[in-house]
């Protein structure tokens, strides 16, 4: 397979605690209502860093439910792209299925706005959906999702427009892209 991008991941090293797992500090940031400013910093930093890469590489950003239900999030994304100079086609927004389970439709509308700008999106940690089988995964891809990620598996569309599934190696989409059919 070929490398087509990177995922921006946040890590925290505390002098007293050492490396703090995202599974520990992200829920704390959400509870403290700090996840949106942290997420904005990650978005802006990742867009700026991605401008140093070849233009064929994409950057994927994990976005929280709080960010997707914030009416100003679309303008934050537009601002981050404009300030960095990154093309919308080089940005992928990753969300979890929990966003849609708890949201009344605002997140889907916001994602539609971002898609209209040329930004891709993917469903992250889609264990619930992946457990329901490949037939449902095929249907979700046809609904316009850029892809599904979870458990080392990517389901979506490759750069040539072929829909399928591939095993991720080390967080990168690997080879062995298997056609899902139409």
C-alpha positions as CSV (number, residue, x, y, z in Angstrom):
1,X,0.0,0.0,0.0
2,X,1.0,3.6,-0.3
3,X,1.0,6.2,2.4
4,X,-1.8,8.7,1.9
5,X,-1.9,10.6,5.2
6,X,-1.5,10.8,8.9
7,X,-3.8,11.0,11.9
8,X,-3.2,13.9,14.4
9,X,-3.1,12.4,17.9
10,X,-2.8,14.3,21.1
11,X,-0.7,13.0,24.0
12,X,0.0,14.4,27.4
13,X,3.2,14.0,29.4
14,X,2.9,15.2,33.0
15,X,6.1,15.7,35.0
16,X,4.7,13.9,38.1
17,X,2.4,11.4,36.4
18,X,4.5,10.6,33.3
19,X,2.6,9.7,30.2
20,X,-1.2,10.1,30.7
21,X,-3.4,8.0,28.5
22,X,-5.9,9.8,26.2
23,X,-8.4,7.4,27.7
24,X,-7.8,9.1,31.0
25,X,-7.4,12.8,30.1
26,X,-9.9,13.2,27.2
27,X,-12.9,12.3,29.5
28,X,-11.6,14.8,32.1
29,X,-11.2,17.5,29.4
30,X,-14.8,16.7,28.3
31,X,-16.1,17.0,31.8
32,X,-14.3,20.2,32.4
33,X,-15.7,21.6,29.1
34,X,-12.1,22.0,27.8
35,X,-12.3,19.6,24.9
36,X,-13.5,22.2,22.4
37,X,-10.5,24.6,22.9
38,X,-8.1,21.6,23.0
39,X,-9.7,20.2,19.8
40,X,-9.4,23.6,18.1
41,X,-5.7,23.8,19.1
42,X,-5.2,20.2,17.6
43,X,-7.0,21.2,14.4
44,X,-5.0,24.4,13.9
45,X,-1.7,22.8,14.7
46,X,-2.4,19.7,12.5
47,X,-3.4,21.9,9.5
48,X,-0.3,24.0,10.0
49,X,2.0,21.0,10.2
50,X,0.3,19.3,7.2
51,X,1.3,22.3,5.1
52,X,4.9,21.1,5.4
53,X,4.0,17.8,3.7
54,X,3.6,16.9,0.1
55,X,0.2,18.0,-1.2
56,X,-1.0,14.4,-1.8
57,X,-0.9,13.6,1.9
58,X,-4.0,14.1,4.1
59,X,-4.3,14.7,7.8
60,X,-7.1,13.1,9.9
61,X,-8.4,14.9,13.0
62,X,-10.6,13.2,15.7
63,X,-13.5,15.5,16.6
64,X,-15.5,15.3,19.8
65,X,-19.3,15.4,20.1
66,X,-19.0,18.7,21.9
67,X,-17.2,20.2,18.9
68,X,-19.7,18.8,16.4
69,X,-22.6,20.3,18.4
70,X,-21.0,23.7,18.6
71,X,-22.5,26.0,16.0
72,X,-19.2,27.8,15.5
73,X,-17.2,24.6,14.7
74,X,-17.6,25.0,10.9
75,X,-16.2,28.5,11.1
76,X,-13.3,27.3,13.2
77,X,-12.5,24.7,10.6
78,X,-12.7,27.2,7.8
79,X,-10.5,29.6,9.7
80,X,-7.9,26.9,10.5
81,X,-7.8,26.0,6.7
82,X,-7.5,29.6,5.7
83,X,-4.8,30.5,8.2
84,X,-2.7,27.4,7.4
85,X,-3.3,27.4,3.6
86,X,-4.3,23.7,3.7
87,X,-6.6,22.5,1.0
88,X,-10.0,21.2,2.4
89,X,-9.4,18.0,0.4
90,X,-6.3,17.3,2.6
91,X,-8.4,17.3,5.8
92,X,-10.4,14.4,7.1
93,X,-12.7,14.8,10.2
94,X,-13.1,11.6,12.2
95,X,-16.1,11.1,14.5
96,X,-17.4,8.3,16.6
97,X,-20.9,6.7,16.2
98,X,-21.7,8.1,19.7
99,X,-22.0,11.5,18.2
100,X,-25.0,10.4,16.1
101,X,-26.5,8.3,19.0
102,X,-26.7,11.3,21.3
103,X,-27.2,14.2,18.8
104,X,-30.6,15.3,17.4
105,X,-29.2,15.8,13.9
106,X,-27.1,18.9,14.3
107,X,-23.9,17.0,14.0
108,X,-25.0,15.5,10.7
109,X,-25.9,19.0,9.4
110,X,-22.5,20.3,10.4
111,X,-20.8,17.4,8.7
112,X,-22.8,18.2,5.5
113,X,-21.5,21.8,5.6
114,X,-17.9,20.5,5.9
115,X,-18.4,18.0,3.1
116,X,-19.7,20.8,1.0
117,X,-16.3,22.5,1.4
118,X,-14.5,19.3,0.2
119,X,-13.5,18.0,3.6
120,X,-13.7,14.2,4.0
121,X,-15.1,12.5,7.1
122,X,-14.9,9.0,8.6
123,X,-16.6,7.1,11.4
124,X,-13.9,6.3,14.0
125,X,-14.0,3.3,16.4
126,X,-17.0,2.0,14.7
127,X,-17.2,-1.2,16.7
128,X,-21.0,-1.0,17.0
129,X,-21.4,-0.7,13.3
130,X,-18.7,-3.1,12.3
131,X,-20.2,-5.8,14.5
132,X,-23.4,-5.6,12.5
133,X,-21.5,-6.9,9.4
134,X,-20.1,-5.9,6.1
135,X,-23.6,-5.4,4.5
136,X,-24.3,-2.5,6.9
137,X,-20.7,-1.2,6.4
138,X,-21.4,-1.1,2.6
139,X,-24.6,0.8,3.2
140,X,-22.8,3.4,5.4
141,X,-20.1,3.9,2.7
142,X,-22.9,4.5,0.2
143,X,-24.4,7.1,2.5
144,X,-21.4,9.3,1.8
145,X,-19.1,8.5,4.7
146,X,-15.5,8.8,3.6
147,X,-14.7,5.6,5.5
148,X,-15.1,3.6,8.7
149,X,-12.1,3.0,11.0
150,X,-11.9,0.7,14.0
151,X,-10.0,-2.2,15.3
152,X,-7.2,-1.8,12.7
153,X,-9.7,-2.0,9.8
154,X,-10.5,0.7,7.3
155,X,-13.7,0.5,5.2
156,X,-14.2,3.1,2.6
157,X,-12.8,4.4,-0.7
158,X,-9.2,4.4,-1.8
159,X,-7.6,7.2,-3.8
160,X,-8.6,5.6,-7.1
161,X,-12.3,5.7,-6.0
162,X,-12.6,1.9,-5.3
163,X,-14.7,1.0,-2.3
164,X,-13.4,-1.7,-0.1
165,X,-11.7,-2.7,3.1
166,X,-8.1,-2.9,4.2
167,X,-6.2,-3.8,7.3
168,X,-4.4,-0.9,8.9
169,X,-0.8,-1.4,9.8
170,X,0.5,0.9,12.5
171,X,-2.4,3.3,12.1
172,X,-1.8,3.7,8.4
173,X,-4.2,2.4,5.7
174,X,-2.3,-0.7,4.4
175,X,-2.6,-2.6,1.2
176,X,-5.0,-5.5,0.6
177,X,-7.9,-3.2,-0.2
178,X,-10.9,-5.6,-0.6
179,X,-13.7,-4.5,-2.9
180,X,-17.1,-4.1,-1.1
181,X,-19.0,-4.0,-4.3
182,X,-21.8,-1.6,-5.2
